[in-house]
Amino acid sequence: MSFFDKDKINSIQKYSYVFLWSQLFPILIYIINGYKNIGNIEVVKNLKAGIRICIIMYLFFILLSFISPKKIYKFVMTSLIIINVTANIFDLFAYINFGTQINSDIFYTMLETNINESKEFLLNYFNMKFLIIIAYLIYILFIAKIKYKLISFIVGILSVIIIVFSFNLEGNDYTRKYVLATLKSSYVKYQNDAKEYKETLKELKNFNLKDQLTDLNKEESIYVMIIGESGSKYHSSLYGYFRETNPNLKKLKEKNELFVFDDVISPHGTTRESLQKVLTLKDSKNNYKFYESPSILDLFKEAGFKTYWISNQESYGSIGNVVAALASKADYIEYTEISALDSRKFKKYDEALLPIFDKILKEKNDRKFIVIHLMGNHIQYKERVPEKFKKFTDMNNNFNEWQKNKIKAVNDYDNSILYVDYIVSEVISKIKKENKKSYVLYFSDHGEEIYDSKDFMGHGQNGINKYIVEIPFMLWISDNYKKDINKISQVSKSLDNKYITEDLPYTLIDLSYIQWENFIPEKSIVNIDFKEKERYHNNIKYDKQ
C-alpha cells in the first residue's frame, strides 16, 4: 500500500526533521538567551513548554504528511516548512530587535502607520543582528542536505549557543506558544484594538464646558505647544550633552527667554500610549478611557480660543491612530502628508510646517492655541534632516563602545536634535515678531535610547529606561507675557520640580490664564501650590523613594 511506501516514509523522516528544527532553533535561542540574561528562573518550565510544542507539531506534521496523497505529500510538507520558517523569521525579527516575540504592538507599528514609515521602520532594523535570521535560514538548508542527524544536531546546538553569546539580545522571556498561535493571537488583539479605535471615533464626545471655563486674559494671545517625537534630553546640550546640539535655544536661554525644566518624564515609551494621557485628563491613577474625558483642545476651544493642529506625521494609517482622533477636535487641522498611501520615499522635513504656521499667524483672531506635531527625531534619523544640518560626522572619545561601533546612527540622531533646535527656534522667532502675550512650550512624547546604556537604539521597550522615560521640556515666554512678574517668578522657581506630562492640561490652563472650576493647582508644574507625586512610566513606578 502507498501508505507504507518506503520512499514516502524516508521523505517524511527527512522533511519532518527539517520541520522540527525550523521550530526548535528559535525556541532554543529564546530559552538560552533568557537564561543568560536572568539566570535559571523559569528555564525548566520554558524547556518543557518548548519541547512539548516541538513534539506536538512534529507529530502533527508526520500525521498530515502520511495521510496526504502520494502525488501531493511533498508539496504539503514543503508548504508546511515554508509557513513555519516564515512565521519564525517574523518572530525572530521581533525578538532580536525588541526583546520580545511577535505581539500586537508590532502589527500596530506595521499596519497603523503609513506604508513609507513601515518601510523605514523595517529598514532601520536590518543591522548586524539580522545575521541571526540568515544563520537560521542557512541552518535549515544545511539540515535539509546533510544525511547525518547527529552532526546536524551538534551544529544546531552550537549555532544557537554561539548566537546567544555573540549578540547582546535583550529578551528574557519565552511565550511558550507555537509561533503561529502567537501570530494569530497578536493579530486578533491588534484587530480588536483597531475596531476599538473605529468605535472611538464614534465615541469622541463634544464636551459642553463653557460654563466651567473663563479666559481671564483680555489681551490678544497666541499660545503654541510643540510636540516632539523621540527626543532625548541626554543628547541635548541644554541638558549637558557634550555636543552643541541646541545652539539656537541655548542663546535664548542665555538671554533668560527660555525656561528649561530639568526633571520631566513621559507616561509611556510609545507615542500612542503617551499622548493619550498627555492630551487628555486620563492619567496613571484614574480609569478613564482617553475619549471619556476632555482633551486639551476641548478645554481651549470651550474657553474661547480658536484651536489649530498642524502635523508632519500621518493623518491616518491603513486604519488610523489615536493621535489623529484627538487632533480631529481642533477647529483647523492640516497635515503635510494627506494620505497613508503617499508615494514619497520619505516624509517631508519638519520645516514644511513653517509656511502653514505663517498662514495661521496671519489669521485675524484674538485667541489662538496652536499645536505643532513634529516628525522630530523619529527613527531613520538621517531622513529627518536636510543636508545643511548634517553637522556631526566625527567620532568622539566621550562615546561608549556601543556608540563608537554605531557612530553613524549616533551622528544621524544628534543631527536630528540639531534640526529640531532650528525648527523650535524658528517658531519662537515668528511668535516673537507678533508682539503679543504668547508662550511656546516644547516637549517630546517620549525619549530615545541611542546606545546610551545598552546595545539598543529606539524606544517602546517594556520596563524602565531613563533615556526613554526622561524628556526635554522647555518654555519660551514673550516680552508681553513677562509683564506678569509674579507668574514669571513662579515659573523660574519651578524648573527643578519633578513632573510627568500626563498632567500637562493643568499646566497649560495655568499658563494661559484660563479659570476652570475643575482646575487642580497641584498638577500644574508652574503653580505655587504644585505638589510632586508618584510618577509612573509604562505603569511602573519611576521615582526611587
N, C-alpha and C positions, 0 to 999 in steps of 0.2 A: 504494500500500500504506500501511496505517496506520502502519507502522514509520517511514516518512518523511513523515508528516503534518506540514505546515508549522506548524500551530498547536501541535502537540505539541513540535516542535523549539524553537519560540520559548519555550514554557513551561519546557522543560527548561533552556534557556540562562539564563532568568531565575532559576529556582529553584536551579540549580547555583551561580550566582554568590552567592546568599544563603548557601548551604551552605558555600561556600569561605570567605567572610568570617566565618561563625559559628565557624570553626576558627582562621582566620588572626589575628583580632583579639586573642584572649587569648595566642596564641603570641608575637605581637609585643610584648605587654606584658611577658611573661616575659623575652624576649631583650633588649629595650631597657633594662628595669629592671636586669637583670643587668649590662649594660654600664655603666649609670650607677653602680652600686654597687661593681663590682670592675674596671672597665676592659675591655679588649678580649680578656681571657682567654676562650677557648672560643667567642667570638662567631661566628666563621666556621663552626665545627662546628655550633653551635646553629642558625644561619641555614640551613645546608644541610639539617640534620635537619628543621627546621620546614617548609621549602619542600617537601622530599620527602614529608613526611606529608600536607601540604595537597594536593599534586598527586595522590598515590595515592588519597586519599579523594575528591577531586574527580572523578577518572576513574571510580572505583567508583560514585559517586553517579550520574553520567551514564549509565553502562552499565546500572545497575539500573533507572533511570528509563526508558531506551529499551526494555528487554525486558519492562517491566511492561505489562499490557493497558491499552488506552486508557481504559477505564472507571475504572480504579483508580490510574493512574500519578500523578495529582496527590495522591491520598491517600498513596501511598507516599513521594513527595517531601516532602510536608508532615510526615509522621511522622518521616522521617529527620532533617529540620531540627530538629524539636522535641526529638528524642532528643539530637541533637548539642548544641543550645543548653543543654538541661537539664544534661547532663554537664559542659559547660564552666562553667556557673554554679557547680556544686559545686566544680570545680577552682579557679575564680577566688576563690571564698569562702575556701578554704583558703589560697591564695597571699597574698591581700591582708591576711589576719589573722595568719597564722602563718609567712609567708615560705617556704612550701613548697607544692608541688602536693599533691593529694589522696594520702593514704597510709594505711597500716593503722592508725596511731595515731588518725586522725580517725574511722575506723569504730569503733575501740575506745571512744573517748570517747562516741560517739553510741549505741552498742549495748550496751556492757558496763555503763555506768552506768544509773540508772533513768530513766524517762520524764520526770519533772519536772526532774531535773538536766540532761538533754539539752536540754529547752526553755530552761532558764536559760542553759546554755552558748551556745545559738544567739542568744538574746535579747541577751546581753551583747555580741555582735559585730555587731549591727545598728547600726553607727555611721556616721560620715561616709564611711568607705571603701566602704560599701555603695553609694554613688553610682556607683562604678566598674561595678558589676553593672547598675545602672539605665542607665548610659550605654551599656553593651554591648547591652542589650535595645533601647534606643531606636535605636541604630545599625542593628541587624538589621532592625527595622521600617522604618527610613529607606531602606535599600538595596532593600528589597522593593517600595517605592513609586516610587523615582526611576528615570528612564529612562537617564540619562547615567552610564555607568560611570566615566568619568574623574573626574567630580565626587565620586561615592561613594568612589572610591579615595583621592582627596586628603583628603576628610573623614575617612576611616578612619585614614589615616596620622597626620594632625594630631590626631585624637582620642586615639590611643594615646600620642603624644608629650606632649600636654597632661596626660593621666592620670599618666604616669610621673613627670613633673617637677612635678606639683602635689601628689602624695601621697608621703609618706615610706614606701615599701614595703620590707620587709626582705629579700625574696627575692633570691637571687644566681644560682640555677641553673634550668635547664630540663631536664625529664626526657628529652626527645627521643622521646617515645612518643605515639601517638594517645590522646586523652583516655579513650576507652572501654577501651582496653587498660590504661591506668594504673588506672582504676577497678576493672577486673576483677582485675588482679594484686594491688592493695591489699586488695580484699575477700577474695581467696583467702588471702593472708597472714594477714589477721585471722581467717578461719575456721580456718586451721591453728593459730594461736595459741590460739583458743578450744577447739579439740579437745585441744590440749596441756594446757590448763587442766583440762578434764574428766579427762584422764588423770592430771593432777597430784593431783587429789583421791583417786584410787585409789593413787597412788604415795606419798602422805604417810606417812612412816614413824613408827612408835612406837619411840622410842629407849629402850633399857634402860640408864640412866646411873646408877642408884642406887649402884653400887659406885664410881663416879668422883666423886660429889658428897657433901659433908658440910656441914651447916649448923652453923657454929661458934658462932652466937649462941644463947644459952639463954633470952633474954627474948622476951616477946610482941613481934611486929613487924608493921608494915604498910608495905609499900613500894609507891609509886604512880608509874607512868610515864604522863605525859600527852603524847599525840602531837597536835601542832597541824597545821593544814592551811594551806599557802601563807603562812606567817607571815614577815614581813620584819623583820630586825633594824634595817634602815635607817628603819623607821617606828616604832621602839620607843624611848621616851625613856630606857629603861635603857641604850641604846647611843648616846645623844647626840642623838636626834631632837629638834627644837626644840619640838614639841608634846608636851604631857604625856599620852602615851597609856598609860603604866604607873603610874598614881598609887598603886594598892594594892601592887603588887610593889616599887615604889620605897621605900615605907615599910618593907617587910620588909628590903630591902637596907640601909637606913639603920640598922636595928636589928641588923645583922650576922646576920640569919636567912636571907638569900638570897645564894647564890653565883652570880654571873653570869660565864659563860665568854665570852671575847672573840673567839676565833678558831676557830670550829667550822663545818664545811661539810657539805653533804649529798652523797651519791654520785651522785645524779641529779636532774633537774628535773621529774620526774613522780612521783606517789605510788606507783604500782605498782612501777616500777623501783627507786625509792629504798628502799621498805620491804622489798623482797625481801632487800636487803643489811642494812638496819638491824635487822631482826627475826631474822636467822639468822646463821650463820657464813660465808655467802657474802660475798666481797669482790672488789675490783678485780683481785686477783692470782690467786686460785685459780679452778679451773674447775668448782666445784660448781654444780649446779642447786640452787635455794633449798630444794627439798624433800628433798635428799640430805644435808642437814646439820641438826643440832639447832637449834631455834628458841629464843628467849628463854623462851617458855612451857614448852618441853620441859625446859630447864635448871632452872627454878624448881620445876616440878611434881616432877621427879625428886629435887630437894633437899628435898622435904617440904612445900612451900608449896601452899596452895590458890590456884589461878590464876583470874583474872577478866578478862573482856574486855567492856567496855561501850562502845557506839559510837553516835554521832549521824550516822554515814554509813550507806550502804545495806548491808543484809545480803547482798544479791546483786543483780546487774543482770539483764538479759534472759538472760545466760549465766553470769554470776558474775565474781568477781575474785580475784586472788591474795591480797590482804589478808584477805578473808573466809576463804580456805582456811587461811591461817596462824592466824587467830583461832579457827578450829574446834578447835585444840589445847587451848584453855582449858577448865578444869573447869566454869566458869559463863560463859555468853555471853548478853548481852541488847542488843538494838538498839532505838533509839527508832522506827525505821521497819522494819516487818516485811517488807513486800513491795516488789518493784521496781515493782509496778503501783499503789502507794499513790496515792490520788486527791488528796492535799493539794496545793494550789497550790505551796507552798514548804515546805521542811523545817522541823522544829521547831528552836527556838533551842537552843543547847548547854546551857542551864540545865535542859533536860528530863532531862539525865543526873544531875543532883544528887540527886533522890529515889531513883534507882537506887543511887547511891553510898551514900546514907544506909542503905539496906536492907542493902547488903553490910557496912557497918561494924558493923551490929547482929548479924551472924552470929557465932556462937561458934566462933572458930578462932584458934589461936595464931600462925599464919604465913599472911599474906595478901600476894599480889602482884597488884596491880590495874592493868590497862591501860585508859586512857580515851582513846578516839579521837574528837577533836573535828571538827566541821564547820569550826570556826575561821574562817579568812579566805578561804574558798572563793569563787570567782568569783560574781558577783551579790552583791557585798559588802553592799549595803543590806539584803538579805533575811536576813542573818546576825544583825542587830542589833535588839533591841526599841527602841521609840521613846525610852524614857528614857535610852538610851545614845547617842543621836544628838546628840552634843555639838558636833562640829566641822561648822560650816556656812559658815565665812567664807573669804575669800581671804587669802593671806599673801605678803608680798614675798620670803620665803625660798624660795618655789617657783620652779622654772624655767618657761620659756614653755610647754612641753608640759603641765606640771601646771596652770598657770594656765588654759590652754584647756580642760582636762578636770577642773576643780576639783571637780565633783560626784562623780566617780569617786574622786578622791583623798580627799575628805572621807568618803565611804562606807567606803573602806578603813581610814582612820585610826579611824573609829568602831568598826569590827570588831576592830581591835587593842585598843582600849579595852575592848571587851566581853570579849575573851579574857583580858585582865588581871583582870577581875572573876571570871570562871569559875575561873581558876587560883588566885586568892587565896581563893575560896570553898572549893575543895578543900583548900587548905592549912589554912584555918581549921577545917574539920571534922576533919582529921587531928590538928591541934594539941590539940583537945579530948579526943582518945582517950588522950593522955598515954602513948604507947608509943614504943619505939625505931622511928623512922619517917623516911622521906625522901619528897619529891615531886620528881620530875625532869620538867621541861617542855622540849620542843624541837619544832621544826617539821619536817615531812617534807622540805620544800624552801622556798626563798624565793619572792619575787614581785617582778616589775618593775612599778612603778606610775608610769610615765612618768619614772622617775628619771634614766635615761641616754639614752632614745630615745622615739620616739612609739609606745610599745607598752605594753600592760597585760596581765599574765598570766605564764605560765611555760611550761615544756615546750619551749622553743626549743633547737635544736641549738647546740653550741658552748658558750662560757663567758660568763657574765654574773654579776658578783659579787652583784647584787641577788637573783638566783635561787639562786646557789651558797651564799652565806653565810647562816647561820640563827641564830636565838636559841636559846640553850642555857643553862638555869639550874637550880639545885638548892637546894631548901629542906630543912633538916635539923632534926629535933625536939630539944628540950632533953635528952631521954634519950639520944639519939644523940650529942649534943655532949659527953657524959661521956668519950667516947673522944677525948682531947685530941690524941693523935698523928694519928688519922685526920682530924680537923678541920684540924689544922695542914697536913697534906699537901694537903687539898682547897683550902685558901687559897693554897697555892703553885702550884696547877695552873691558875689562871684564864687565864693567857696562853698555855697550851700549844696548839700547832696540832693540831687533831683533826678526824677525819672520822667520821660516825656509823655507818659500816659496821662499826666496831669496838665499837659500843655494848654488845654482850653481855658483853664483858670488863669494861667499866666497871661494869655492873650487878652482875655477880658479885662484883666487888671491893667495891662499896658495901654489898652485902648480907651480907657475912661468910660467903660460901659458899666452901668449899675444893673445888677442882676440879683433877683431875690434868692436865687439858689447858689449864689457865689460862696465858695469855701476859701477864705483867705489863706489858710494854712497849706493850700495846694498850689499857690502862686509863688514861684521862686523869688519874685521881686517884692513880695508883700512883707510888711513889718511883722505880721503875725504868722509868717511861714514856719512850718514845723517839718523837720526831717522825719521820714517814715521808713519802714522796712521796704526795701526795693527788691523786686523780683524780675529776673530775666529768664525767659522760657519757663516761667512758673517755678523757678528755683531761686531761693533767697540769695541775693548777691552780696550784701554788705556783711562783713565779719563783725560779730558782736564783741 
